[in-house]
Amino acid sequence: MTVSILLFLPIVAALVVLLLKNEVAKYAALAFAVAELIVAGIFLSRFVPDASNQFGVIAPWIPKAGIYFIAGIDGISMIMVLLTTLLVPLIILSTYKHQYKNASAFYALILFMQAGLLVVFTALDGFLFYVGWEAALIPIYFICALWGGENRIRITIKFFIYTFAGSLCMLVGIIYLYMQTPSRTYDIHDFYNLTLTAHQQGWLFWAFFLAFAIKMPMFPFHTWQPDTYTEAPSAGTMMLSGIMLKMGIYGVIRWLIPIVPLGVAQFGLMAIILSVAGIVYASVIAFKQNDGKRLVAYSSIAHVGLMAAALFAFVRPDGYFVWTLQGLQGALIQMLNHGINIVGLFFLWDIISRRLNTREIDQLGGIAKVAPKFAIAFLIIVLGTIALPLTNGFVGEFLLMNAVFQYNIWFAAIAGLTMIFGAVYMLRMYKTVMHGETNALTITFTDIEGSEMLVLTIICILIIVIGVYPQPILHLSEAAVDNLIHLVNNKIK
């Protein structure tokens, strides 16, 4: 059983769904997404949590050009596979109250995007990684352009230009690395084994960093994000925020730091400054937002900024740079947690928008009185987002803050203050929307049921279970993380 099953099932599913009628397509898409989750569960049950790549596939693709279809799963990839295969069925289920024109194409594009994302998270060949990177971009472009808001065309073109420009920079870097390998291959292990000068690593850092920073997005490359998240249909926003932005963070972990650690040593401080600046900037802007969806979008920038800061926080215990276990493990588990929480938040605002035809916070109030189950789910998701102890967000943010603190206490202090700001604006949002007196608008709000109840129940259970007992997830990636850190630290010494 190889990872190729995981990669090609969503493609086959998308082609089948595309041929079905609207209502049938919706149910078929969910069935295929659940089947993909079951396949991922089988891989998980057979996975040995060591540093090796498992379930691998190696097949010639364009062998004369050194291009092979090489993919596999280690502990780092496994977390991303679980994130993707878990969230896609929840995202599809969250759309069941919507009616989409040409729904078969809509759901087929989601499944195509899932395939591209899984290629990114399992690729062990630079060319294959780039193909998956671009393949995930194309479906979300059409999802936003065809089913988005009234400003969707302008916003989607901006999003496409930003991300495509970054991708071209990365492609230049990948081709350059290919030219440096003795056997002319794109194999990631050959890239890892290259002996590159500090100068070479410096410019390669920028080639990869720009692509990953735009995708995350990191300040000041974030300007496409709030508008795109706001204008995209809710399912598109969830795919972007829950899974797609993790491509950038994963790229830093898998491709940037291990290949050009000396480049990170040169420019890591700059990356940390941008990350912390993004946390501050996004937190301040979020305070001023009255649109609930935009508030959540800016909160996402702040959370991603902390992950990026921890990843680039190389410490100097003995005069040389060292990549920390806390930063890498924290980023991995927080990618999973952030994906769960952000999908929950956007779904909550989708429910409010669909029922009341508004996302303006100051027009709401008293919803807890008429929808207590919705209010409980809202509270649990908010508490997970602000990293309350015993919720999923806490363990990740604790590890991330630990890594930044080891690097510089002042950066940690600034990041910590903005985490407090995040708690303030999220709890203030909850108080305004849920408490107080109902008004002529919110008195009509009905409580969750059916598919809405199922999606929010699963998300709330995950928030609590991971928060109470995160060890199985940390154990999955521990050996792979240790191996990658050992590789990087040896290259820096």
C-alpha positions in Angstrom: 0.0 0.0 0.0 1.7 3.2 -1.1 0.9 6.9 -0.8 -0.2 7.0 -4.4 -3.6 5.7 -3.3 -3.9 8.8 -1.1 -2.9 11.1 -3.9 -4.9 9.7 -6.8 -8.2 8.9 -5.0 -9.3 12.6 -4.8 -8.5 13.1 -8.5 -10.7 10.1 -9.5 -13.3 11.3 -7.0 -13.3 14.8 -8.6 -13.8 13.4 -12.1 -16.7 11.2 -10.9 -18.3 14.1 -9.0 -18.0 16.3 -12.0 -20.2 14.0 -14.0 -23.0 13.9 -11.4 -26.0 16.1 -10.9 -26.0 18.8 -8.2 -27.6 17.1 -5.2 -26.0 13.7 -6.0 -22.6 15.4 -6.5 -22.9 16.9 -3.0 -23.4 13.5 -1.3 -20.8 11.8 -3.5 -18.2 14.4 -2.7 -18.7 13.8 1.0 -18.6 10.0 0.5 -15.3 10.3 -1.3 -13.8 12.7 1.2 -14.8 10.3 4.1 -13.2 7.4 2.1 -10.0 9.5 1.8 -10.1 10.0 5.6 -10.5 6.3 6.1 -7.5 5.6 3.8 -5.5 8.1 5.8 -6.6 6.3 9.0 -5.3 3.0 7.6 -1.9 4.7 6.9 -1.9 6.1 10.4 -2.7 2.6 11.9 0.3 1.2 10.0 2.6 4.1 10.5 5.8 3.5 12.6 6.7 6.8 14.3 10.4 6.8 13.5 12.4 9.1 11.2 11.9 7.0 8.0 9.7 7.8 5.0 7.0 5.2 4.7 4.4 4.1 2.1 6.8 5.5 -0.5 6.4 5.4 -4.2 9.2 6.0 -6.7 8.3 6.0 -10.4 9.9 7.5 -13.5 8.1 10.5 -14.8 10.4 12.4 -17.1 13.6 10.5 -16.3 15.7 12.1 -19.0 15.1 15.4 -17.2 15.8 13.9 -13.8 12.1 14.1 -12.8 10.7 11.2 -10.8 7.4 10.7 -9.0 8.8 10.3 -5.5 6.5 10.6 -2.5 6.3 9.3 1.0 5.1 10.0 4.6 7.1 10.6 7.7 6.0 12.0 11.0 5.9 15.6 9.7 4.0 14.7 6.6 1.6 12.5 8.6 0.3 15.4 10.6 -0.4 17.4 7.4 -2.1 14.4 5.8 -4.3 14.1 8.8 -5.1 17.8 8.8 -6.1 17.7 5.1 -8.1 14.5 5.1 -9.9 15.5 8.4 -10.9 19.0 7.3 -12.0 18.4 3.8 -15.1 16.2 4.8 -16.0 18.8 7.5 -15.7 21.6 4.9 -17.9 19.7 2.4 -20.4 18.9 5.1 -20.5 22.6 6.2 -21.8 23.5 2.7 -24.9 21.3 3.0 -27.2 24.3 3.8 -26.0 26.2 0.7 -27.3 25.9 -2.8 -24.5 26.4 -5.4 -25.0 26.9 -9.1 -23.2 24.1 -10.9 -22.5 22.3 -7.6 -20.8 19.3 -9.3 -18.0 21.6 -10.5 -17.8 23.3 -7.1 -17.3 20.0 -5.2 -15.0 18.6 -7.9 -12.7 21.6 -7.5 -12.6 21.0 -3.7 -11.5 17.4 -4.3 -8.9 18.5 -7.0 -7.5 21.0 -4.5 -7.3 18.2 -1.8 -5.2 16.2 -4.2 -2.8 19.1 -4.9 -2.5 19.8 -1.2 -1.6 16.1 -0.4 1.0 16.1 -3.2 2.6 19.1 -1.5 2.7 17.4 1.9 4.1 14.1 0.7 6.4 15.1 -2.3 10.0 14.1 -2.0 10.9 15.4 -5.4 11.3 19.2 -6.0 9.5 19.2 -9.3 6.6 17.2 -7.9 6.4 19.6 -5.0 6.2 22.5 -7.4 3.5 20.7 -9.5 1.4 20.1 -6.3 2.0 23.7 -5.2 0.5 25.0 -8.5 -2.2 22.3 -8.7 -3.6 23.4 -5.4 -3.7 27.1 -6.5 -5.8 26.5 -9.7 -9.0 25.0 -8.1 -9.1 27.7 -5.4 -8.8 30.4 -8.0 -11.9 29.1 -9.8 -13.8 28.5 -6.5 -13.2 32.2 -5.5 -13.8 33.6 -9.0 -17.0 31.7 -9.8 -18.7 31.5 -6.4 -17.3 34.4 -4.5 -18.7 37.9 -3.5 -19.4 40.8 -5.8 -15.7 42.0 -5.8 -14.5 38.4 -6.5 -12.8 39.0 -9.9 -10.6 41.9 -8.8 -9.7 40.2 -5.5 -9.1 36.8 -7.0 -6.8 38.2 -9.7 -4.7 40.0 -7.0 -4.5 36.7 -5.0 -3.4 34.8 -8.1 -0.8 37.3 -9.1 0.7 37.4 -5.6 0.9 33.6 -5.2 2.0 32.9 -8.8 4.8 35.4 -8.6 6.1 33.8 -5.4 5.8 30.4 -7.1 8.0 31.5 -10.0 10.7 32.6 -7.5 10.6 29.1 -5.9 10.8 27.5 -9.3 14.0 29.3 -10.1 15.4 28.1 -6.8 14.4 24.5 -7.5 16.0 24.5 -10.9 19.2 26.0 -9.5 19.4 23.3 -6.9 18.8 20.7 -9.6 21.8 22.1 -11.6 24.0 21.7 -8.5 23.2 18.1 -7.9 25.9 15.7 -9.2 23.3 13.3 -10.7 21.0 16.1 -12.0 17.9 15.1 -10.0 15.2 16.9 -8.0 15.3 14.4 -5.1 15.0 16.2 -1.8 17.7 14.1 -0.2 20.1 15.1 -2.9 19.2 18.7 -2.2 19.8 18.1 1.5 23.3 16.7 0.7 24.4 19.7 -1.4 27.4 21.7 -0.1 26.4 25.3 -0.9 28.3 28.4 0.0 26.8 31.0 2.3 26.3 33.3 -0.7 24.4 30.6 -2.7 22.3 29.9 0.3 21.6 33.5 0.9 19.9 34.1 -2.5 18.2 30.7 -2.5 16.7 31.7 0.9 15.0 34.6 -0.8 13.8 32.5 -3.7 12.0 30.1 -1.4 11.1 32.5 1.4 9.1 34.8 -0.9 7.0 31.9 -2.1 6.4 30.6 1.4 5.9 34.1 3.0 3.2 35.0 0.4 1.4 31.7 0.9 1.3 31.9 4.8 0.8 34.9 4.5 3.5 36.8 6.4 3.6 40.6 6.9 4.0 42.6 4.6 3.1 39.9 2.0 -0.3 39.4 3.5 -2.4 42.1 1.7 -4.2 39.6 -0.5 -5.4 37.6 2.4 -8.2 39.6 4.2 -10.0 40.5 1.0 -9.7 37.0 -0.4 -11.0 35.4 2.8 -13.9 37.8 2.9 -14.9 37.5 -0.8 -14.4 33.8 -1.2 -17.4 31.5 -0.5 -17.2 30.0 3.0 -15.9 26.6 1.8 -13.2 28.4 -0.2 -12.2 30.5 2.8 -12.0 27.3 5.0 -9.8 25.6 2.4 -7.5 28.6 2.2 -7.2 29.3 5.9 -7.5 25.7 7.3 -5.2 23.9 4.9 -3.7 26.0 2.1 -1.8 28.5 4.2 -0.1 25.6 6.0 1.7 24.9 2.6 3.9 27.9 3.4 4.8 26.9 6.9 5.3 23.3 5.7 7.6 24.6 3.0 9.7 26.4 5.5 10.1 23.2 7.6 10.7 20.7 4.8 12.4 22.7 2.0 13.7 26.1 3.2 15.5 25.6 6.5 17.0 22.1 5.8 18.4 23.1 2.4 19.7 26.6 3.1 20.3 26.8 6.9 23.2 29.3 6.4 20.7 31.5 4.5 18.4 31.3 7.5 21.3 32.2 9.7 21.9 35.3 7.6 18.3 36.5 7.2 16.5 34.7 10.1 16.4 37.8 12.2 14.7 39.7 9.4 12.1 37.0 9.1 11.5 37.0 12.9 11.1 40.8 12.9 8.5 40.6 10.0 6.7 37.8 11.9 6.4 39.7 15.1 5.5 42.9 13.3 2.7 40.9 11.6 1.4 39.7 14.9 1.3 43.3 16.2 -0.2 44.7 13.0 -2.9 42.0 12.6 -3.9 42.3 16.3 -4.3 46.1 16.1 -6.3 45.9 12.8 -8.5 43.1 14.2 -9.5 45.3 17.1 -11.0 47.7 14.6 -13.0 45.2 12.5 -16.7 45.2 12.6 -17.0 42.4 10.0 -16.8 39.1 11.8 -15.2 37.3 8.9 -12.5 40.0 8.4 -11.8 39.9 12.2 -11.1 36.2 12.0 -9.0 36.7 8.9 -6.7 39.1 10.7 -6.5 36.9 13.7 -5.2 34.2 11.4 -2.3 36.4 10.3 -1.3 36.9 14.0 -1.4 33.1 14.7 0.7 32.4 11.6 3.1 35.1 12.6 3.9 33.3 15.8 4.5 30.0 14.0 6.9 31.6 11.6 8.7 33.5 14.4 9.3 30.2 16.3 10.5 28.4 13.2 13.2 31.0 12.4 14.2 31.4 16.1 17.6 29.7 15.9 19.3 30.0 19.3 23.1 30.2 20.0 23.9 28.1 23.1 27.6 27.6 22.2 28.2 30.4 19.7 26.5 28.7 16.7 23.0 28.6 15.5 20.8 25.7 16.6 17.2 24.9 15.4 15.0 24.2 18.5 12.8 21.2 19.1 10.1 23.5 20.7 9.8 25.7 17.6 9.4 22.9 15.1 7.1 20.7 17.3 5.1 23.7 18.3 4.6 24.8 14.6 3.5 21.3 13.6 0.9 20.8 16.3 -0.3 24.4 15.9 -0.8 23.9 12.2 -3.2 21.2 13.0 -4.9 23.1 15.8 -5.1 26.4 13.9 -6.7 24.5 11.0 -9.4 23.0 13.2 -10.1 26.3 15.0 -10.1 28.6 12.0 -12.5 26.3 10.1 -14.8 26.4 13.1 -14.7 30.2 13.3 -15.4 30.7 9.7 -18.2 28.2 9.8 -19.8 30.0 12.8 -19.8 33.2 10.8 -21.1 31.4 7.8 -24.1 30.3 9.9 -24.7 33.8 11.2 -24.4 35.3 7.7 -26.7 32.8 6.2 -29.4 33.2 8.9 -29.2 37.0 9.4 -27.7 38.2 6.1 -25.1 40.2 7.9 -21.6 39.8 9.4 -21.6 43.2 11.2 -20.8 42.6 14.8 -22.5 45.7 16.1 -25.8 44.6 14.5 -25.9 41.4 16.6 -26.5 40.5 20.2 -28.3 38.1 22.5 -27.9 35.1 20.2 -27.1 32.8 23.2 -30.7 33.4 24.4 -32.3 31.9 21.3 -29.5 29.5 20.3 -27.8 28.0 23.3 -26.2 25.1 21.5 -24.7 27.5 18.9 -23.4 29.7 21.8 -21.7 26.8 23.5 -19.9 25.7 20.3 -18.9 29.3 19.6 -17.4 29.6 23.1 -15.4 26.4 22.9 -14.0 27.4 19.5 -13.1 30.9 20.8 -11.4 29.4 23.8 -9.4 27.1 21.7 -8.4 30.0 19.4 -7.1 32.1 22.4 -5.2 29.1 23.7 -6.9 28.6 27.0 -5.2 25.7 29.0 -6.8 22.3 28.3 -7.8 23.4 24.8 -5.9 22.5 21.6 -4.4 26.0 21.1 -2.6 26.0 24.4 0.1 23.3 23.8 1.1 24.7 20.4 1.3 28.3 21.5 3.2 27.3 24.7 5.9 25.5 22.6 6.0 28.4 20.1 6.4 31.0 22.8 9.1 28.9 24.5 11.1 28.9 21.2 10.8 32.6 20.7 11.7 33.2 24.4 14.9 31.2 24.0 15.8 33.3 21.0 15.0 36.8 22.5 13.0 37.7 25.6 11.8 41.0 24.0 10.4 39.4 20.9 8.7 36.9 23.2 7.3 39.8 25.3 5.8 41.5 22.2 4.4 38.3 20.9 2.9 37.5 24.3 1.3 40.9 24.6 -0.4 40.5 21.3 -1.7 37.1 22.3 -3.4 38.9 25.2 -4.8 41.4 22.6 -6.1 38.4 20.6 -7.9 37.1 23.7 -9.4 40.6 24.2 -10.8 41.1 20.7 -12.0 37.5 20.4 -13.8 37.5 23.8 -15.2 41.0 23.0 -16.6 39.7 19.7 -18.2 36.7 21.5 -19.7 39.0 24.2 -21.2 41.4 21.7 -22.6 38.7 19.4 -23.8 36.2 22.0 -24.8 38.2 25.1 -26.9 41.2 25.8 -30.5 41.6 24.6 -31.8 40.2 21.4 -32.9 42.7 18.8 -35.4 42.6 15.9 -32.7 40.8 13.8 -31.3 38.3 16.2 -34.6 37.2 17.7 -35.2 35.3 14.4 -31.9 33.3 14.8 -32.5 29.5 15.0 -30.3 27.0 16.8 -28.0 24.6 15.0 -29.1 21.2 13.9 -28.3 18.4 11.4 -25.1 18.9 9.5 -24.3 22.1 11.3 -24.5 20.3 14.7 -22.4 17.5 13.4 -19.6 19.7 12.1 -19.4 21.9 15.2 -19.6 18.9 17.5 -16.6 17.2 15.8 -14.6 20.4 15.9 -15.4 21.0 19.6 -14.5 17.4 20.5 -11.2 17.8 18.7 -10.4 21.1 20.5 -11.0 19.5 23.9 -9.4 16.1 23.2 -6.2 17.5 21.7 -6.0 20.1 24.5 -6.3 17.5 27.2 -4.0 14.9 25.6 -1.7 16.2 22.8 1.0 13.5 23.3 -0.1 11.1 20.5 0.3 13.9 17.9 3.6 15.1 19.3 4.8 11.5 19.4 3.9 11.0 15.7 6.4 13.7 14.6 9.0 13.5 17.3 11.5 11.2 15.6 11.2 12.9 12.2 11.6 16.3 13.9 14.7 15.1 15.8 16.2 13.8 12.5 15.6 17.0 10.7 17.0 19.2 13.5 20.1 17.0 13.6 20.5 17.4 9.9 20.2 21.2 10.0 22.4 21.7 13.1 25.2 19.6 11.6 25.1 21.7 8.4 25.4 24.9 10.4 28.3 23.9 12.7 
